[in-house]
Amino acid sequence: MKALLLLLGAGILGGTSILLAKLAVGAGMTPLSYLFWQCLGAGLVLLVISALRGDVPSFAPRYLRYYFIAGLVSLALPMGVGYFMVPHLGAALAGIFTAMPPLITYLLSMCIGLERARLARMLGLMAGFVGVLFLYVPQLTAPDSTILGYLLAAAVIPVSLAIGNVYRTADWPVGARPVPLAAGMLLASAVYCLFFELGRDQLLVPDFNHTYLVAIIALQVVVAALMYMCHFELQRVAGPVYLSQIGYLMALTTLVGGVALFGETLRPELLVTLGCVVLGTFLVRPGGKKAALASAKAD
């Protein structure tokens, strides 16, 4: 039950994060500047929480490597690309790329010996993936040919997220706790975004007279901090494959939010997709060799 609640929390918060990004970009914030303030703010929040618990993140080389590799492949690269794509693809269509990592994660985990081939797990992941495809394929076949380039560029998102899912567990430092690791990864991601935006001379500092934008960023910081607390704890207790299903819930959240906030079209196929995701989550139970190893490392 704990793993399921963490999965629901991380998935819904992740989808909310994408929706907030669209609101912020619509209000004049550039995507990577927005991601920088999100990562910096959430990282500092988790840093304070860790300090209050007496568990400050380590900055030894072993840990710095973890923060910067995880920060690049799990956050800075896929979320940066995702934030750029949402204004062009729409929140609903962009959500499909968050639904692809589970299958890629499972295949990568099997390739490096962290997971064994299990029929129930494979069927569960396929059920969720097919459900999301059932919802989005009509949009992919739309006559607007200009969207193809954006779709091809956005393909980096699921590959990077899947690599991040596997890496974070495979290289989890012995004895490390989830919240300090999440803080370190977020702050490392902020460094990537800062250097990129400064290199383009496009880092935007929020205007505190623009209360709407400041409120969105503040809400995003809270959402991101909570999301990555759930995310890393789920990684510890359930392993990378179960965790990767966050993408299905993010896709559903961005779809429903896109309809509610941006007037995007909601179709009856959502019920089929929801049923497939529920079935997939039931079949892909927490556990496996890697989940046990990650939990042992953190205890």
ZADO-1210 file (C-alpha; in nm, 4 decimals, padded with zeros to 6 digits):
<atoms>
<atom x="00.0000" y="00.0000" z="00.0000" code="MET" pos="1"/>
<atom x="00.2846" y="00.2408" z="00.0768" code="LYS" pos="2"/>
<atom x="00.4329" y="00.1914" z="-00.2693" code="ALA" pos="3"/>
<atom x="00.0945" y="00.2503" z="-00.4357" code="LEU" pos="4"/>
<atom x="00.0359" y="00.5738" z="-00.2419" code="LEU" pos="5"/>
<atom x="00.3845" y="00.6968" z="-00.3291" code="LEU" pos="6"/>
<atom x="00.3240" y="00.6086" z="-00.6937" code="LEU" pos="7"/>
<atom x="-00.0040" y="00.8011" z="-00.6995" code="LEU" pos="8"/>
<atom x="00.1515" y="01.0991" z="-00.5241" code="GLY" pos="9"/>
<atom x="00.4584" y="01.1205" z="-00.7450" code="ALA" pos="10"/>
<atom x="00.2594" y="01.0689" z="-01.0651" code="GLY" pos="11"/>
<atom x="-00.0091" y="01.3267" z="-00.9947" code="ILE" pos="12"/>
<atom x="00.2458" y="01.5801" z="-00.8697" code="LEU" pos="13"/>
<atom x="00.4607" y="01.5175" z="-01.1787" code="GLY" pos="14"/>
<atom x="00.1703" y="01.5833" z="-01.4127" code="GLY" pos="15"/>
<atom x="00.0813" y="01.8952" z="-01.2148" code="THR" pos="16"/>
<atom x="00.4399" y="02.0146" z="-01.2604" code="SER" pos="17"/>
<atom x="00.4064" y="01.9962" z="-01.6391" code="ILE" pos="18"/>
<atom x="00.0795" y="02.1913" z="-01.6286" code="LEU" pos="19"/>
<atom x="00.2321" y="02.4598" z="-01.4076" code="LEU" pos="20"/>
<atom x="00.5219" y="02.4878" z="-01.6529" code="ALA" pos="21"/>
<atom x="00.2801" y="02.5653" z="-01.9340" code="LYS" pos="22"/>
<atom x="00.1161" y="02.8365" z="-01.7233" code="LEU" pos="23"/>
<atom x="00.4560" y="02.9877" z="-01.6397" code="ALA" pos="24"/>
<atom x="00.5789" y="02.9849" z="-02.0000" code="VAL" pos="25"/>
<atom x="00.2493" y="03.1423" z="-02.1048" code="GLY" pos="26"/>
<atom x="00.3153" y="03.4161" z="-01.8476" code="ALA" pos="27"/>
<atom x="00.6535" y="03.4989" z="-02.0056" code="GLY" pos="28"/>
<atom x="00.9024" y="03.2711" z="-01.8281" code="MET" pos="29"/>
<atom x="01.1460" y="03.0788" z="-02.0491" code="THR" pos="30"/>
<atom x="01.1306" y="02.6997" z="-01.9963" code="PRO" pos="31"/>
<atom x="01.4848" y="02.6451" z="-01.8651" code="LEU" pos="32"/>
<atom x="01.4775" y="02.9535" z="-01.6431" code="SER" pos="33"/>
<atom x="01.1578" y="02.8158" z="-01.4971" code="TYR" pos="34"/>
<atom x="01.3199" y="02.4750" z="-01.4490" code="LEU" pos="35"/>
<atom x="01.6193" y="02.6416" z="-01.2816" code="PHE" pos="36"/>
<atom x="01.4046" y="02.8193" z="-01.0223" code="TRP" pos="37"/>
<atom x="01.2013" y="02.5031" z="-00.9680" code="GLN" pos="38"/>
<atom x="01.5097" y="02.2863" z="-00.9066" code="CYS" pos="39"/>
<atom x="01.6874" y="02.5472" z="-00.6959" code="LEU" pos="40"/>
<atom x="01.3839" y="02.6170" z="-00.4791" code="GLY" pos="41"/>
<atom x="01.2837" y="02.2535" z="-00.4310" code="ALA" pos="42"/>
<atom x="01.6451" y="02.1491" z="-00.3738" code="GLY" pos="43"/>
<atom x="01.6863" y="02.4102" z="-00.1009" code="LEU" pos="44"/>
<atom x="01.3582" y="02.3052" z="00.0612" code="VAL" pos="45"/>
<atom x="01.4720" y="01.9430" z="00.0733" code="LEU" pos="46"/>
<atom x="01.8162" y="02.0518" z="00.1935" code="LEU" pos="47"/>
<atom x="01.6536" y="02.2286" z="00.4897" code="VAL" pos="48"/>
<atom x="01.4339" y="01.9254" z="00.5609" code="ILE" pos="49"/>
<atom x="01.7415" y="01.7010" z="00.5543" code="SER" pos="50"/>
<atom x="01.9304" y="01.9347" z="00.7882" code="ALA" pos="51"/>
<atom x="01.6408" y="01.9408" z="01.0340" code="LEU" pos="52"/>
<atom x="01.6500" y="01.5610" z="01.0332" code="ARG" pos="53"/>
<atom x="02.0252" y="01.5632" z="01.0939" code="GLY" pos="54"/>
<atom x="02.0906" y="01.4027" z="00.7563" code="ASP" pos="55"/>
<atom x="02.2629" y="01.6668" z="00.5412" code="VAL" pos="56"/>
<atom x="02.3562" y="01.5494" z="00.1878" code="PRO" pos="57"/>
<atom x="02.7160" y="01.4378" z="00.1473" code="SER" pos="58"/>
<atom x="02.9350" y="01.6264" z="-00.1007" code="PHE" pos="59"/>
<atom x="03.2009" y="01.3569" z="-00.1273" code="ALA" pos="60"/>
<atom x="03.3052" y="01.2792" z="-00.4887" code="PRO" pos="61"/>
<atom x="03.1046" y="00.9559" z="-00.4867" code="ARG" pos="62"/>
<atom x="02.7885" y="01.1484" z="-00.4051" code="TYR" pos="63"/>
<atom x="02.8605" y="01.4400" z="-00.6375" code="LEU" pos="64"/>
<atom x="02.8883" y="01.1939" z="-00.9254" code="ARG" pos="65"/>
<atom x="02.5489" y="01.0544" z="-00.8346" code="TYR" pos="66"/>
<atom x="02.3859" y="01.3980" z="-00.8071" code="TYR" pos="67"/>
<atom x="02.5174" y="01.5262" z="-01.1402" code="PHE" pos="68"/>
<atom x="02.4564" y="01.2123" z="-01.3465" code="ILE" pos="69"/>
<atom x="02.1087" y="01.1632" z="-01.1988" code="ALA" pos="70"/>
<atom x="02.0366" y="01.5341" z="-01.2315" code="GLY" pos="71"/>
<atom x="02.1239" y="01.5339" z="-01.6012" code="LEU" pos="72"/>
<atom x="01.9449" y="01.2192" z="-01.7208" code="VAL" pos="73"/>
<atom x="01.6532" y="01.2255" z="-01.4756" code="SER" pos="74"/>
<atom x="01.5658" y="01.5927" z="-01.4704" code="LEU" pos="75"/>
<atom x="01.7613" y="01.8610" z="-01.6545" code="ALA" pos="76"/>
<atom x="01.7596" y="01.6928" z="-01.9969" code="LEU" pos="77"/>
<atom x="01.4119" y="01.5311" z="-02.0121" code="PRO" pos="78"/>
<atom x="01.2251" y="01.8043" z="-01.8239" code="MET" pos="79"/>
<atom x="01.4068" y="02.0778" z="-02.0134" code="GLY" pos="80"/>
<atom x="01.3069" y="01.9218" z="-02.3445" code="VAL" pos="81"/>
<atom x="00.9571" y="01.8573" z="-02.2111" code="GLY" pos="82"/>
<atom x="00.9060" y="02.2189" z="-02.1056" code="TYR" pos="83"/>
<atom x="01.0166" y="02.3357" z="-02.4490" code="PHE" pos="84"/>
<atom x="00.7810" y="02.0896" z="-02.6207" code="MET" pos="85"/>
<atom x="00.4625" y="02.1523" z="-02.4194" code="VAL" pos="86"/>
<atom x="00.3811" y="02.4918" z="-02.5793" code="PRO" pos="87"/>
<atom x="00.4178" y="02.3337" z="-02.9243" code="HIS" pos="88"/>
<atom x="00.2565" y="01.9946" z="-02.8627" code="LEU" pos="89"/>
<atom x="-00.0006" y="02.0793" z="-02.5977" code="GLY" pos="90"/>
<atom x="-00.0014" y="01.9351" z="-02.2472" code="ALA" pos="91"/>
<atom x="-00.2055" y="01.6321" z="-02.3497" code="ALA" pos="92"/>
<atom x="00.0089" y="01.5252" z="-02.6444" code="LEU" pos="93"/>
<atom x="00.3325" y="01.5882" z="-02.4565" code="ALA" pos="94"/>
<atom x="00.2066" y="01.3531" z="-02.1863" code="GLY" pos="95"/>
<atom x="00.2570" y="01.0498" z="-02.4089" code="ILE" pos="96"/>
<atom x="00.6334" y="01.0827" z="-02.3756" code="PHE" pos="97"/>
<atom x="00.6069" y="01.0409" z="-01.9993" code="THR" pos="98"/>
<atom x="00.4211" y="00.7127" z="-02.0601" code="ALA" pos="99"/>
<atom x="00.6950" y="00.5431" z="-02.2610" code="MET" pos="100"/>
<atom x="00.9736" y="00.5042" z="-01.9965" code="PRO" pos="101"/>
<atom x="00.8236" y="00.2022" z="-01.8114" code="PRO" pos="102"/>
<atom x="00.8835" y="-00.0416" z="-02.0961" code="LEU" pos="103"/>
<atom x="01.2272" y="00.1049" z="-02.1723" code="ILE" pos="104"/>
<atom x="01.3145" y="00.0916" z="-01.8011" code="THR" pos="105"/>
<atom x="01.2184" y="-00.2739" z="-01.7806" code="TYR" pos="106"/>
<atom x="01.4219" y="-00.3656" z="-02.0882" code="LEU" pos="107"/>
<atom x="01.7274" y="-00.1779" z="-01.9592" code="LEU" pos="108"/>
<atom x="01.6914" y="-00.3407" z="-01.6164" code="SER" pos="109"/>
<atom x="01.6830" y="-00.6844" z="-01.7750" code="MET" pos="110"/>
<atom x="01.9830" y="-00.6055" z="-01.9949" code="CYS" pos="111"/>
<atom x="02.2041" y="-00.5259" z="-01.6946" code="ILE" pos="112"/>
<atom x="02.0683" y="-00.8040" z="-01.4748" code="GLY" pos="113"/>
<atom x="01.8585" y="-00.5979" z="-01.2323" code="LEU" pos="114"/>
<atom x="01.5325" y="-00.7604" z="-01.3395" code="GLU" pos="115"/>
<atom x="01.4316" y="-01.0985" z="-01.4730" code="ARG" pos="116"/>
<atom x="01.1809" y="-01.1489" z="-01.7543" code="ALA" pos="117"/>
<atom x="00.8422" y="-01.1863" z="-01.5837" code="ARG" pos="118"/>
<atom x="00.5277" y="-01.2308" z="-01.7849" code="LEU" pos="119"/>
<atom x="00.2963" y="-01.0538" z="-01.5390" code="ALA" pos="120"/>
<atom x="00.5194" y="-00.7470" z="-01.5211" code="ARG" pos="121"/>
<atom x="00.5591" y="-00.7290" z="-01.8968" code="MET" pos="122"/>
<atom x="00.1839" y="-00.7619" z="-01.9493" code="LEU" pos="123"/>
<atom x="00.1202" y="-00.4913" z="-01.6898" code="GLY" pos="124"/>
<atom x="00.3600" y="-00.2482" z="-01.8535" code="LEU" pos="125"/>
<atom x="00.2151" y="-00.3285" z="-02.1949" code="MET" pos="126"/>
<atom x="-00.1383" y="-00.2702" z="-02.0653" code="ALA" pos="127"/>
<atom x="-00.0520" y="00.0767" z="-01.9397" code="GLY" pos="128"/>
<atom x="00.1401" y="00.1649" z="-02.2546" code="PHE" pos="129"/>
<atom x="-00.1345" y="00.0440" z="-02.4894" code="VAL" pos="130"/>
<atom x="-00.3910" y="00.2352" z="-02.2867" code="GLY" pos="131"/>
<atom x="-00.2014" y="00.5603" z="-02.3232" code="VAL" pos="132"/>
<atom x="-00.1397" y="00.4988" z="-02.6938" code="LEU" pos="133"/>
<atom x="-00.5114" y="00.4316" z="-02.7399" code="PHE" pos="134"/>
<atom x="-00.5776" y="00.7790" z="-02.6066" code="LEU" pos="135"/>
<atom x="-00.3090" y="00.9693" z="-02.7954" code="TYR" pos="136"/>
<atom x="-00.2655" y="00.7988" z="-03.1337" code="VAL" pos="137"/>
<atom x="-00.5493" y="00.9967" z="-03.2975" code="PRO" pos="138"/>
<atom x="-00.3581" y="01.3150" z="-03.2198" code="GLN" pos="139"/>
<atom x="-00.0363" y="01.1720" z="-03.3618" code="LEU" pos="140"/>
<atom x="-00.2081" y="01.1107" z="-03.6937" code="THR" pos="141"/>
<atom x="-00.3445" y="01.4636" z="-03.7183" code="ALA" pos="142"/>
<atom x="-00.2843" y="01.6375" z="-04.0542" code="PRO" pos="143"/>
<atom x="-00.0557" y="01.9046" z="-03.9044" code="ASP" pos="144"/>
<atom x="00.2800" y="01.7963" z="-04.0438" code="SER" pos="145"/>
<atom x="00.4717" y="02.0695" z="-03.8582" code="THR" pos="146"/>
<atom x="00.4267" y="01.8747" z="-03.5352" code="ILE" pos="147"/>
<atom x="00.6471" y="01.5889" z="-03.6590" code="LEU" pos="148"/>
<atom x="00.9740" y="01.7693" z="-03.5851" code="GLY" pos="149"/>
<atom x="00.8659" y="01.8430" z="-03.2297" code="TYR" pos="150"/>
<atom x="00.7611" y="01.4806" z="-03.1801" code="LEU" pos="151"/>
<atom x="01.0992" y="01.3541" z="-03.2989" code="LEU" pos="152"/>
<atom x="01.2846" y="01.5960" z="-03.0686" code="ALA" pos="153"/>
<atom x="01.0642" y="01.4962" z="-02.7763" code="ALA" pos="154"/>
<atom x="01.1618" y="01.1299" z="-02.8233" code="ALA" pos="155"/>
<atom x="01.4690" y="01.2000" z="-02.6092" code="VAL" pos="156"/>
<atom x="01.2403" y="01.2376" z="-02.3068" code="ILE" pos="157"/>
<atom x="01.1421" y="00.8713" z="-02.2492" code="PRO" pos="158"/>
<atom x="01.4916" y="00.7381" z="-02.3237" code="VAL" pos="159"/>
<atom x="01.6543" y="00.9786" z="-02.0794" code="SER" pos="160"/>
<atom x="01.3927" y="00.9148" z="-01.8098" code="LEU" pos="161"/>
<atom x="01.4357" y="00.5380" z="-01.8423" code="ALA" pos="162"/>
<atom x="01.8142" y="00.5647" z="-01.8135" code="ILE" pos="163"/>
<atom x="01.7653" y="00.7819" z="-01.5060" code="GLY" pos="164"/>
<atom x="01.5248" y="00.5320" z="-01.3475" code="ASN" pos="165"/>
<atom x="01.7800" y="00.2542" z="-01.3753" code="VAL" pos="166"/>
<atom x="02.0854" y="00.4633" z="-01.2878" code="TYR" pos="167"/>
<atom x="01.9427" y="00.6087" z="-00.9667" code="ARG" pos="168"/>
<atom x="01.8870" y="00.2616" z="-00.8253" code="THR" pos="169"/>
<atom x="02.1927" y="00.0904" z="-00.9696" code="ALA" pos="170"/>
<atom x="02.4321" y="00.3537" z="-00.8339" code="ASP" pos="171"/>
<atom x="02.2458" y="00.4373" z="-00.5094" code="TRP" pos="172"/>
<atom x="02.5214" y="00.5161" z="-00.2545" code="PRO" pos="173"/>
<atom x="02.5431" y="00.2694" z="00.0323" code="VAL" pos="174"/>
<atom x="02.3679" y="00.4034" z="00.3405" code="GLY" pos="175"/>
<atom x="02.2208" y="00.7098" z="00.1650" code="ALA" pos="176"/>
<atom x="01.8690" y="00.8239" z="00.2497" code="ARG" pos="177"/>
<atom x="01.6128" y="00.9342" z="-00.0109" code="PRO" pos="178"/>
<atom x="01.5574" y="01.3009" z="00.0815" code="VAL" pos="179"/>
<atom x="01.9269" y="01.4059" z="00.0827" code="PRO" pos="180"/>
<atom x="01.9771" y="01.2310" z="-00.2519" code="LEU" pos="181"/>
<atom x="01.6743" y="01.4095" z="-00.3955" code="ALA" pos="182"/>
<atom x="01.8078" y="01.7434" z="-00.2682" code="ALA" pos="183"/>
<atom x="02.1472" y="01.6814" z="-00.4249" code="GLY" pos="184"/>
<atom x="01.9965" y="01.5808" z="-00.7592" code="MET" pos="185"/>
<atom x="01.7722" y="01.8876" z="-00.7719" code="LEU" pos="186"/>
<atom x="02.0576" y="02.1249" z="-00.6912" code="LEU" pos="187"/>
<atom x="02.2795" y="01.9586" z="-00.9530" code="ALA" pos="188"/>
<atom x="02.0000" y="01.9998" z="-01.2078" code="SER" pos="189"/>
<atom x="01.9769" y="02.3676" z="-01.1156" code="ALA" pos="190"/>
<atom x="02.3488" y="02.4045" z="-01.1937" code="VAL" pos="191"/>
<atom x="02.2976" y="02.2571" z="-01.5422" code="TYR" pos="192"/>
<atom x="02.0064" y="02.4926" z="-01.6121" code="CYS" pos="193"/>
<atom x="02.1953" y="02.7936" z="-01.4743" code="LEU" pos="194"/>
<atom x="02.4993" y="02.7422" z="-01.6964" code="PHE" pos="195"/>
<atom x="02.2861" y="02.6800" z="-02.0031" code="PHE" pos="196"/>
<atom x="02.0730" y="02.9901" z="-01.9514" code="GLU" pos="197"/>
<atom x="02.3717" y="03.2112" z="-01.8647" code="LEU" pos="198"/>
<atom x="02.5444" y="03.0819" z="-02.1776" code="GLY" pos="199"/>
<atom x="02.2473" y="03.2010" z="-02.3816" code="ARG" pos="200"/>
<atom x="02.2192" y="03.5186" z="-02.1690" code="ASP" pos="201"/>
<atom x="01.8548" y="03.4309" z="-02.1095" code="GLN" pos="202"/>
<atom x="01.8255" y="03.3572" z="-01.7380" code="LEU" pos="203"/>
<atom x="01.5082" y="03.5303" z="-01.6241" code="LEU" pos="204"/>
<atom x="01.4696" y="03.6457" z="-01.2651" code="VAL" pos="205"/>
<atom x="01.1037" y="03.6557" z="-01.1563" code="PRO" pos="206"/>
<atom x="00.9623" y="04.0054" z="-01.1195" code="ASP" pos="207"/>
<atom x="00.8069" y="04.0160" z="-00.7744" code="PHE" pos="208"/>
<atom x="00.5603" y="04.2735" z="-00.9009" code="ASN" pos="209"/>
<atom x="00.4282" y="03.9984" z="-01.1278" code="HIS" pos="210"/>
<atom x="00.2439" y="03.8192" z="-00.8487" code="THR" pos="211"/>
<atom x="00.0800" y="03.5656" z="-01.0813" code="TYR" pos="212"/>
<atom x="00.4131" y="03.4322" z="-01.2079" code="LEU" pos="213"/>
<atom x="00.5742" y="03.4394" z="-00.8636" code="VAL" pos="214"/>
<atom x="00.2793" y="03.2416" z="-00.7252" code="ALA" pos="215"/>
<atom x="00.3174" y="02.9781" z="-00.9977" code="ILE" pos="216"/>
<atom x="00.6895" y="02.9405" z="-00.9255" code="ILE" pos="217"/>
<atom x="00.6276" y="02.9191" z="-00.5500" code="ALA" pos="218"/>
<atom x="00.3620" y="02.6530" z="-00.6034" code="LEU" pos="219"/>
<atom x="00.5962" y="02.4675" z="-00.8399" code="GLN" pos="220"/>
<atom x="00.8703" y="02.4616" z="-00.5760" code="VAL" pos="221"/>
<atom x="00.6335" y="02.3025" z="-00.3252" code="VAL" pos="222"/>
<atom x="00.5018" y="02.0529" z="-00.5837" code="VAL" pos="223"/>
<atom x="00.8541" y="01.9568" z="-00.6932" code="ALA" pos="224"/>
<atom x="00.9791" y="01.9129" z="-00.3358" code="ALA" pos="225"/>
<atom x="00.6891" y="01.6843" z="-00.2478" code="LEU" pos="226"/>
<atom x="00.7162" y="01.4983" z="-00.5790" code="MET" pos="227"/>
<atom x="01.0831" y="01.4102" z="-00.5374" code="TYR" pos="228"/>
<atom x="01.0377" y="01.3102" z="-00.1753" code="MET" pos="229"/>
<atom x="00.7792" y="01.0580" z="-00.2986" code="CYS" pos="230"/>
<atom x="00.9916" y="00.9722" z="-00.6007" code="HIS" pos="231"/>
<atom x="01.3089" y="00.8757" z="-00.4146" code="PHE" pos="232"/>
<atom x="01.1273" y="00.6927" z="-00.1363" code="GLU" pos="233"/>
<atom x="00.9379" y="00.4948" z="-00.4013" code="LEU" pos="234"/>
<atom x="01.2680" y="00.4202" z="-00.5729" code="GLN" pos="235"/>
<atom x="01.4029" y="00.2851" z="-00.2439" code="ARG" pos="236"/>
<atom x="01.1100" y="00.0611" z="-00.1541" code="VAL" pos="237"/>
<atom x="00.9877" y="-00.0567" z="-00.4956" code="ALA" pos="238"/>
<atom x="01.2709" y="-00.0373" z="-00.7494" code="GLY" pos="239"/>
<atom x="01.2988" y="00.1297" z="-01.0913" code="PRO" pos="240"/>
<atom x="01.0357" y="-00.0687" z="-01.2854" code="VAL" pos="241"/>
<atom x="00.7460" y="-00.0096" z="-01.0479" code="TYR" pos="242"/>
<atom x="00.8552" y="00.3528" z="-01.0084" code="LEU" pos="243"/>
<atom x="00.8590" y="00.4039" z="-01.3853" code="SER" pos="244"/>
<atom x="00.4781" y="00.3760" z="-01.3911" code="GLN" pos="245"/>
<atom x="00.4755" y="00.7325" z="-01.2627" code="ILE" pos="246"/>
<atom x="00.4746" y="00.8173" z="-01.6326" code="GLY" pos="247"/>
<atom x="00.1286" y="00.6681" z="-01.6851" code="TYR" pos="248"/>
<atom x="-00.0179" y="00.8774" z="-01.4045" code="LEU" pos="249"/>
<atom x="00.1625" y="01.1881" z="-01.5282" code="MET" pos="250"/>
<atom x="00.0109" y="01.1337" z="-01.8729" code="ALA" pos="251"/>
<atom x="-00.3396" y="01.1062" z="-01.7284" code="LEU" pos="252"/>
<atom x="-00.2881" y="01.4106" z="-01.5064" code="THR" pos="253"/>
<atom x="-00.1617" y="01.6275" z="-01.7923" code="THR" pos="254"/>
<atom x="-00.4549" y="01.5162" z="-02.0063" code="LEU" pos="255"/>
<atom x="-00.7196" y="01.5982" z="-01.7465" code="VAL" pos="256"/>
<atom x="-00.5401" y="01.9192" z="-01.6500" code="GLY" pos="257"/>
<atom x="-00.5029" y="02.0189" z="-02.0144" code="GLY" pos="258"/>
<atom x="-00.8795" y="01.9893" z="-02.0530" code="VAL" pos="259"/>
<atom x="-00.9570" y="02.1777" z="-01.7314" code="ALA" pos="260"/>
<atom x="-00.7005" y="02.4574" z="-01.7654" code="LEU" pos="261"/>
<atom x="-00.6358" y="02.4972" z="-02.1380" code="PHE" pos="262"/>
<atom x="-00.9547" y="02.3804" z="-02.3056" code="GLY" pos="263"/>
<atom x="-00.7938" y="02.0773" z="-02.4702" code="GLU" pos="264"/>
<atom x="-01.0278" y="01.8050" z="-02.5941" code="THR" pos="265"/>
<atom x="-01.1311" y="01.5232" z="-02.3591" code="LEU" pos="266"/>
<atom x="-01.2475" y="01.2092" z="-02.5348" code="ARG" pos="267"/>
<atom x="-01.4376" y="00.9066" z="-02.3968" code="PRO" pos="268"/>
<atom x="-01.1293" y="00.6908" z="-02.4626" code="GLU" pos="269"/>
<atom x="-00.9991" y="00.8204" z="-02.1288" code="LEU" pos="270"/>
<atom x="-01.2009" y="00.5504" z="-01.9500" code="LEU" pos="271"/>
<atom x="-01.0258" y="00.2770" z="-02.1503" code="VAL" pos="272"/>
<atom x="-00.6879" y="00.4330" z="-02.0766" code="THR" pos="273"/>
<atom x="-00.7671" y="00.4615" z="-01.7072" code="LEU" pos="274"/>
<atom x="-00.8709" y="00.0953" z="-01.6959" code="GLY" pos="275"/>
<atom x="-00.5473" y="-00.0123" z="-01.8679" code="CYS" pos="276"/>
<atom x="-00.3350" y="00.1910" z="-01.6258" code="VAL" pos="277"/>
<atom x="-00.5160" y="00.0459" z="-01.3228" code="VAL" pos="278"/>
<atom x="-00.4699" y="-00.3069" z="-01.4604" code="LEU" pos="279"/>
<atom x="-00.1026" y="-00.2423" z="-01.5324" code="GLY" pos="280"/>
<atom x="-00.0379" y="-00.1075" z="-01.1825" code="THR" pos="281"/>
<atom x="-00.1997" y="-00.4197" z="-01.0334" code="PHE" pos="282"/>
<atom x="00.0150" y="-00.6535" z="-01.2440" code="LEU" pos="283"/>
<atom x="00.3435" y="-00.4674" z="-01.1919" code="VAL" pos="284"/>
<atom x="00.3858" y="-00.5209" z="-00.8217" code="ARG" pos="285"/>
<atom x="00.6683" y="-00.3630" z="-00.6208" code="PRO" pos="286"/>
<atom x="00.9701" y="-00.5763" z="-00.5623" code="GLY" pos="287"/>
<atom x="01.2332" y="-00.7592" z="-00.7579" code="GLY" pos="288"/>
<atom x="01.6046" y="-00.7991" z="-00.7005" code="LYS" pos="289"/>
<atom x="01.6819" y="-00.4321" z="-00.7405" code="LYS" pos="290"/>
<atom x="01.4142" y="-00.3054" z="-00.5045" code="ALA" pos="291"/>
<atom x="01.5488" y="-00.5268" z="-00.2287" code="ALA" pos="292"/>
<atom x="01.9039" y="-00.4136" z="-00.2962" code="LEU" pos="293"/>
<atom x="01.8114" y="-00.0453" z="-00.2952" code="ALA" pos="294"/>
<atom x="01.6225" y="-00.0846" z="00.0298" code="SER" pos="295"/>
<atom x="01.9142" y="-00.2662" z="00.1884" code="ALA" pos="296"/>
<atom x="02.1559" y="00.0043" z="00.0777" code="LYS" pos="297"/>
<atom x="01.9460" y="00.2768" z="00.2327" code="ALA" pos="298"/>
<atom x="01.8862" y="00.1047" z="00.5684" code="ASP" pos="299"/>
</atoms>
